[in-house]
Amino acid sequence: MNCKECGKNTWVVTRKNDTTEFRIVKIGTEGLSMKEEEDGERKTIIRVQAGWQKYKGNWRVEEKKNMKIIGIRCNSCDTMLESKDLEQYELKIADIHKDKGVQLVSTALEKYF
């Protein structure tokens, strides 16, 4: 089945994930020094420089949740496929499952019952 807008057959199922990621940044680990107080206690002084603080490593996934399937769209022109677009084929979208695929059902018998 070709797209009504661009005429191509590049249908994809789109989904949306809520993902929380993190990346380690080094702040205050440069320029450590020791200072001796008047009472003899030693104290660590951390100096933080103004400017860009470098990341350490790559982005890491902390949490993934709330996967939601949005629908079927043309990957060429981003047109969303709707059930009314399948009426000429006497089909409708019954279900879009994240693992099994897309279930299309026939509507040919609906006009008789």
Secondary structure, 3 states (H helix, E strand, C coil): CCCCCCCCCCEEEEEEEEEEEEEEECCCCCCCEEEECCCCCEEEECCCCCCCCCEEEEEEEEEEEEEEEEEEEECCCCCEECHHHHHHHCEEEEEEECCCEEEEEECCCCCCC
